[in-house]
Amino acid sequence: MDVVKVVTVLSVVIESLTKTILLVWGIISKPMAEWSEEERRDVINTVISVIIAVGVNLDIFALAGIPFRISVLGPMFTGLIFARGAGVINNILDIIYYAKVYRRDNVKIQQ
């Protein structure tokens, strides 16, 4: 497992998860009647993202070669990351892709 790829992916993922959890926590910690339309949309988006990711067993961590001992955590965290939007997912996938290309090209050069 490429240490640089793992550290890079995990740093982006942890930042994204932290922001998502803080956003949702700030919303659900107040009465539902006080939620704005945007806050309701954020909570619904997060719940739907997690349900879909768990339902189809979508695990971006497994794709990056970072397995969880508790298998449902990968899809749950993937759902939370997906709730952040396409930009975050695109950044993570770029990191994974370029790490694989870099490793593949270096193997070819060494042969």
C-alpha positions in Angstrom: 0.0 0.0 0.0 1.4 3.4 -1.0 1.8 5.4 2.2 1.7 8.8 0.4 -1.6 7.9 -1.3 -3.1 6.6 2.0 -2.1 9.7 4.0 -3.3 12.1 1.2 -6.6 10.4 0.8 -7.2 10.1 4.5 -6.3 13.8 5.1 -8.8 14.9 2.5 -11.4 12.5 3.7 -11.0 13.4 7.4 -11.3 17.1 6.6 -14.4 16.5 4.5 -16.0 14.2 7.2 -15.2 16.7 9.9 -16.9 19.6 8.0 -20.0 17.4 7.2 -20.4 16.1 10.8 -20.0 19.7 12.2 -22.6 21.0 9.7 -25.1 18.3 10.5 -24.4 18.5 14.3 -25.0 22.2 14.2 -28.3 21.7 12.5 -29.7 18.8 14.5 -28.7 20.3 17.8 -31.4 22.9 17.5 -35.2 22.3 17.3 -36.4 21.2 13.9 -38.9 24.1 13.7 -35.9 26.5 13.6 -34.2 24.8 10.7 -33.9 26.9 7.5 -34.8 25.5 4.1 -31.1 25.1 3.3 -30.4 23.2 6.6 -33.3 20.8 5.9 -31.8 20.2 2.5 -28.4 19.6 3.9 -29.7 17.0 6.4 -31.8 15.2 3.8 -28.9 15.2 1.4 -26.6 13.7 4.0 -29.2 11.0 5.1 -29.9 10.1 1.4 -26.2 9.9 0.6 -25.4 7.6 3.5 -28.4 5.4 2.7 -27.5 5.0 -0.9 -23.8 4.4 -0.2 -24.5 1.8 2.4 -27.3 0.3 0.2 -25.1 -0.3 -2.8 -22.0 -0.9 -0.6 -20.1 2.0 -2.2 -16.7 2.2 -0.5 -14.2 4.8 -1.7 -11.8 3.6 1.0 -11.7 0.1 -0.5 -11.1 1.7 -3.9 -8.1 3.5 -2.4 -6.9 0.3 -0.8 -7.7 1.4 2.7 -9.9 -1.4 4.2 -11.9 -1.0 7.4 -12.2 -3.8 10.0 -15.8 -2.9 10.4 -17.1 -3.2 6.8 -20.1 -0.9 7.1 -17.9 2.1 8.1 -16.5 2.4 4.6 -19.9 2.9 2.9 -21.1 5.1 5.8 -18.2 7.5 5.6 -18.4 7.4 1.8 -22.0 8.5 2.0 -20.9 11.4 4.3 -18.2 12.4 1.8 -20.7 12.2 -1.1 -23.0 14.6 0.8 -20.2 17.2 0.5 -20.6 17.2 -3.2 -18.9 16.4 -6.5 -15.9 18.6 -5.9 -14.7 16.7 -2.9 -15.3 13.3 -4.6 -13.4 14.5 -7.7 -10.4 15.6 -5.6 -10.3 12.2 -3.8 -10.6 10.2 -7.0 -7.9 12.3 -8.7 -5.6 11.6 -5.8 -6.3 7.8 -6.1 -6.0 7.8 -9.9 -2.7 9.8 -10.1 -1.2 7.7 -7.3 -2.0 4.6 -9.4 -0.7 6.1 -12.6 2.5 7.3 -10.9 3.1 3.9 -9.4 2.4 2.1 -12.7 4.8 4.4 -14.6 7.5 4.1 -12.1 7.3 0.3 -12.3 7.6 0.5 -16.1 10.6 2.7 -15.8 12.4 0.5 -13.3 11.9 -2.6 -15.6 
